[in-house]
Amino acid sequence: MEYQLYATCPNELTDLLAREIVSIGGRDVRTDYRVVYFSASKEIAYKAHLSLRMASRICRILKEIPAQSPRIIFDKARKIRFHELFDATLPVAINVFAANDGGKISNDLIGSKLREAINDCFKYYLKKTPNRSSWNAPIGITGYYNHRRLLVSVDTSFESLHRRGFRVEGHPAPLKETLAAALLTVCEYDGTMPFYDPMCGSGTIAIEAAQIAINRAPLIHRQKGGFGLEYLHDFDPRLWQKIRKQLMADERNSKVRIFASDIQSQYVDISRQTVKNAKLVNMISIEKKDFFKTEKPAEHGLLIANIPYGLRLNDTQISKEYLRALGDKLKNSYKGWRCGILAPVSAPLKEVGLKPLRQVPFLNGTVPVKLLVFDIY
Ligand SMILES: C[S@@+](CC[C@H](N)C(=O)[O-])C[C@H]1O[C@@H](n2cnc3c(N)ncnc32)[C@H](O)[C@@H]1O
């Protein structure tokens, strides 16, 4: 059985995610706006849910239907055999999103046509009225409306995949785990060298680095019932357990040292608790330190710093002097290290005074940012 799937992610991540999907055995991989399409056996599809580091959601395509009018949407969608996919008792959420040039029918109207089609299907085949609630629904039916066509899918992730399940709240500007994984990928981090985040906030990047170092599938500890695919009629619990066990067996011991620090003791506490929840205490050491007073913790390694900006601080506070001091610190104290600096594009980044090896744009929430990568000699 080959599934047609797509994984969603921010648009800047599609190429990186496509490579990740190829690396776990996905086939026919193709990128589009904010999605990566692929096909996969059930085994690879299960693996994708547990091990992709940069995917936000994974959806299984049910059917692509013409969508010239609400009537046509209903007529075509009611032919999808929803009753063979999930149980009538389960709450179903319906999400519709449209490409910029999607068409003239509103997302709400498309959503209500999909809901009618699901109801009609269960009534016709099973003489049952399906659950009408969409609250905390493990079944997500997604419609993607583009060029007067509607791609109808079932979202098999349930909760977004960036939620690894161990974050401690309290930091005002944590990165999404999927973005942290992308930063490490852009810096070519393979988990064999020391890693240091000297402005770690809640510890997101250090934790992703540690998970790479021990080859841990990032969603392996999500609780039973935490994925949408577990609620579908074709869910194969034996295969699921087999894949989980394989992934756990693939985890390796690592002597690689991961360091994190922050100038604020309350964020050091948050990071420590998050690292504890992630069961990575033995790998990651966290200290309270001012970056400008640090020394490199090993001869060679990778440093990534998501410098402060945004929610609380005005971007303009990233002054020329601050960036000059940052560049000087890297030059003077981090010889032999690769250093990635994530900063808003609006900052005067030339002032760092180092020639970047590469510069990669991202969106951090709504803030356009850039990862500048430097090799310090
Ligand atoms: C944008 S936040 C980092 C968020 C982090 N990437 C996460 O995912 O939670 C920037 C952090 O830098 C810290 N910071 C600011 N100036 C610092 C300095 N001179 N030395 C060390 N940390 C600093 C702040 O306390 C803040 O937690």
The ligand as an ORCA input file, in Angstrom:
! r2SCAN-3c Opt
* xyz 0 1
  C      15.702     35.310     21.422
  S      16.088     34.660     22.980
  C      16.613     33.031     22.628
  C      15.461     32.084     22.573
  C      15.871     30.633     22.420
  N      16.460     30.401     21.122
  C      14.715     29.691     22.672
  O      14.357     28.911     21.765
  O      14.130     29.756     23.763
  C      17.582     35.448     23.357
  C      18.148     35.093     24.741
  O      19.417     35.710     24.871
  C      19.612     36.012     26.228
  N      20.683     37.021     26.306
  C      20.618     38.350     26.001
  N      21.831     38.924     26.152
  C      22.677     37.942     26.562
  C      24.062     37.898     26.874
  N      24.822     39.006     26.817
  N      24.612     36.719     27.220
  C      23.849     35.605     27.304
  N      22.526     35.580     27.031
  C      21.948     36.729     26.647
  C      18.261     36.469     26.699
  O      18.123     36.328     28.105
  C      17.321     35.552     25.909
  O      16.919     34.445     26.668
*
